[in-house]
Amino acid sequence: MSDFSVARDAMWPAFAAAGVLLEASTVLPGRTSATTFQVAYRRPDFDPISGMQSADYAIQYQQKDAPTLVEGAEVLVGGCLYVVREPPRVDSEHGGDGFWKVAQLTRVGP
């Protein structure tokens, strides 16, 4: 395991411990019950990981936590309902190796 992999594996729990991550839930294809996973939630005015301004709703997540998240899936984040509006993509800003993915969202409910 590389030094980068070790550091990367430690980052997500550190983000969670710092309160940066939110809980999300969705019903993944092939399952009948909801899957719950942690996400970095980007809203149109703020990206919690970089601190930069974001233009859209999106979630960043560990690919292993929701490997079959697809376009059209409903995702509940922070009590609000969203739909994944395009296929989730590899997060090229943070390694680009597929460990993290980003899903662009459209808000559909409160």
C-alpha positions as a LaTeX table, in Angstrom:
\begin{tabular}{lrrr}
\hline
Residue & $x$ (\AA) & $y$ (\AA) & $z$ (\AA) \\
\hline
Met1 & 0.00 & 0.00 & 0.00 \\
Ser2 & 1.44 & 3.40 & $-0.96$ \\
Asp3 & 1.84 & 6.34 & 1.40 \\
Phe4 & $-0.88$ & 8.12 & $-0.61$ \\
Ser5 & $-3.29$ & 5.22 & $-0.09$ \\
Val6 & $-2.67$ & 5.19 & 3.65 \\
Ala7 & $-3.20$ & 8.97 & 3.87 \\
Arg8 & $-6.28$ & 8.81 & 1.66 \\
Asp9 & $-7.82$ & 6.04 & 3.76 \\
Ala10 & $-7.34$ & 8.16 & 6.89 \\
Met11 & $-8.88$ & 11.32 & 5.40 \\
Trp12 & $-12.52$ & 10.23 & 5.23 \\
Pro13 & $-12.74$ & 9.20 & 8.92 \\
Ala14 & $-11.02$ & 12.48 & 9.83 \\
Phe15 & $-13.60$ & 14.44 & 7.80 \\
Ala16 & $-16.39$ & 12.51 & 9.54 \\
Ala17 & $-14.91$ & 13.14 & 12.99 \\
Ala18 & $-14.67$ & 16.86 & 12.19 \\
Gly19 & $-18.37$ & 16.96 & 11.25 \\
Val20 & $-17.72$ & 17.77 & 7.59 \\
Leu21 & $-19.65$ & 14.79 & 6.21 \\
Leu22 & $-23.40$ & 14.22 & 6.10 \\
Glu23 & $-25.33$ & 10.98 & 5.99 \\
Ala24 & $-27.01$ & 10.11 & 2.70 \\
Ser25 & $-29.31$ & 7.23 & 1.86 \\
Thr26 & $-30.54$ & 5.65 & $-1.34$ \\
Val27 & $-31.90$ & 2.35 & $-2.59$ \\
Leu28 & $-29.21$ & 0.96 & $-4.88$ \\
Pro29 & $-30.08$ & $-1.25$ & $-7.88$ \\
Gly30 & $-30.62$ & $-4.86$ & $-6.89$ \\
Arg31 & $-31.47$ & $-4.03$ & $-3.28$ \\
Thr32 & $-34.76$ & $-3.62$ & $-1.49$ \\
Ser33 & $-33.56$ & $-1.65$ & 1.54 \\
Ala34 & $-31.85$ & 1.71 & 1.75 \\
Thr35 & $-28.08$ & 2.00 & 1.78 \\
Thr36 & $-26.70$ & 4.70 & 4.06 \\
Phe37 & $-23.30$ & 6.25 & 3.40 \\
Gln38 & $-21.32$ & 9.38 & 4.25 \\
Val39 & $-20.94$ & 12.21 & 1.75 \\
Ala40 & $-19.33$ & 15.58 & 1.38 \\
Tyr41 & $-22.32$ & 17.65 & 0.34 \\
Arg42 & $-21.79$ & 20.51 & $-2.09$ \\
Arg43 & $-24.54$ & 23.07 & $-2.34$ \\
Pro44 & $-24.62$ & 26.01 & $-4.76$ \\
Asp45 & $-22.81$ & 28.31 & $-2.38$ \\
Phe46 & $-20.28$ & 26.08 & $-0.60$ \\
Asp47 & $-18.00$ & 23.04 & $-1.02$ \\
Pro48 & $-17.08$ & 21.71 & 2.45 \\
Ile49 & $-13.88$ & 19.96 & 1.37 \\
Ser50 & $-12.20$ & 22.77 & $-0.57$ \\
Gly51 & $-14.03$ & 25.72 & 0.99 \\
Met52 & $-14.54$ & 27.07 & $-2.53$ \\
Gln53 & $-17.82$ & 28.16 & $-4.06$ \\
Ser54 & $-19.81$ & 25.48 & $-5.88$ \\
Ala55 & $-22.25$ & 26.06 & $-8.74$ \\
Asp56 & $-24.44$ & 22.97 & $-8.26$ \\
Tyr57 & $-25.70$ & 20.44 & $-5.76$ \\
Ala58 & $-23.37$ & 17.44 & $-5.65$ \\
Ile59 & $-22.08$ & 14.76 & $-3.35$ \\
Gln60 & $-18.57$ & 13.40 & $-3.11$ \\
Tyr61 & $-18.36$ & 9.89 & $-1.69$ \\
Gln62 & $-16.12$ & 6.86 & $-1.44$ \\
Gln63 & $-16.88$ & 4.68 & $-4.45$ \\
Lys64 & $-16.95$ & 1.56 & $-2.26$ \\
Asp65 & $-19.83$ & 2.99 & $-0.20$ \\
Ala66 & $-22.26$ & 3.30 & $-3.13$ \\
Pro67 & $-20.65$ & 1.46 & $-6.07$ \\
Thr68 & $-23.85$ & 1.15 & $-8.07$ \\
Leu69 & $-25.23$ & 4.68 & $-7.62$ \\
Val70 & $-26.67$ & 5.61 & $-11.01$ \\
Glu71 & $-28.24$ & 8.47 & $-12.88$ \\
Gly72 & $-31.89$ & 8.82 & $-11.85$ \\
Ala73 & $-31.39$ & 7.41 & $-8.36$ \\
Glu74 & $-33.08$ & 9.28 & $-5.53$ \\
Val75 & $-30.74$ & 10.31 & $-2.71$ \\
Leu76 & $-31.76$ & 11.74 & 0.64 \\
Val77 & $-29.15$ & 14.14 & 2.07 \\
Gly78 & $-29.69$ & 16.21 & 5.19 \\
Gly79 & $-33.44$ & 15.65 & 5.05 \\
Cys80 & $-33.77$ & 16.86 & 1.43 \\
Leu81 & $-34.53$ & 14.68 & $-1.57$ \\
Tyr82 & $-32.36$ & 14.84 & $-4.70$ \\
Val83 & $-32.10$ & 12.93 & $-7.97$ \\
Val84 & $-28.73$ & 12.01 & $-9.48$ \\
Arg85 & $-28.89$ & 13.94 & $-12.75$ \\
Glu86 & $-26.00$ & 12.34 & $-14.66$ \\
Pro87 & $-23.83$ & 9.25 & $-14.21$ \\
Pro88 & $-21.51$ & 9.66 & $-11.21$ \\
Arg89 & $-17.93$ & 10.37 & $-12.28$ \\
Val90 & $-14.50$ & 9.74 & $-10.84$ \\
Asp91 & $-13.40$ & 12.73 & $-8.78$ \\
Ser92 & $-10.43$ & 13.88 & $-10.87$ \\
Glu93 & $-9.74$ & 16.78 & $-8.49$ \\
His94 & $-8.78$ & 14.38 & $-5.69$ \\
Gly95 & $-6.58$ & 11.66 & $-7.15$ \\
Gly96 & $-8.60$ & 10.53 & $-10.15$ \\
Asp97 & $-8.05$ & 6.88 & $-9.28$ \\
Gly98 & $-11.70$ & 6.00 & $-8.65$ \\
Phe99 & $-11.51$ & 5.99 & $-4.85$ \\
Trp100 & $-13.85$ & 9.00 & $-4.70$ \\
Lys101 & $-16.77$ & 9.72 & $-6.98$ \\
Val102 & $-18.92$ & 12.79 & $-7.50$ \\
Ala103 & $-22.62$ & 12.71 & $-8.31$ \\
Gln104 & $-24.35$ & 15.86 & $-9.59$ \\
Leu105 & $-27.77$ & 16.29 & $-8.01$ \\
Thr106 & $-31.06$ & 18.03 & $-8.70$ \\
Arg107 & $-33.12$ & 18.96 & $-5.66$ \\
Val108 & $-36.67$ & 17.62 & $-5.92$ \\
Gly109 & $-38.01$ & 17.93 & $-2.41$ \\
Pro110 & $-37.66$ & 19.66 & 0.91 \\
\hline
\end{tabular}
